[in-house]
Amino acid sequence: MKKVFYLKTCNTCNRIIKELNLSSEFILQDIKSEAITPEQLDEMKVLSGSYEALFSKRAKLYKDKDLKNKNLIERDFKHYILEHYTFLSRPVIIINDSIFIGSSKKTIEATKLALQKTT
């Protein structure tokens, strides 16, 4: 499977997608207009190892809900990601059995390497 979970209104997501020059084989899912399903999130969790790895602590709601002062467990991370799309660290790029989460330079470089291996 080749899929990208992103936010269409996010300049960073759009810049990364453009930079990666993804082929038409990729399915792009705008998580605001097409919500992540529990099944999709479970698949991402299997690839990433935890819901926490998929969770964005930079989301505005993270601060608004004062979540940094709560002792969150895996079930909580899953709940919040499914509750509101901004809790997903974006973009999430899946290439076969590999997952790349977020917009760090290191992640984008790893994604580029994975893309080179699939062509």
Secondary structure, DSSP 8 states (H G I E B T S, - for coil): -EEEEE-TT-HHHHHHHHHHT--TT-EEEETTTS---HHHHHHHHHHHS-SGGGB-TTSHHHHHTTGGGS---HHHHHHHHHH-GGGB-S-EEEETTEEEES--HHHHHHHHHHHHHH-
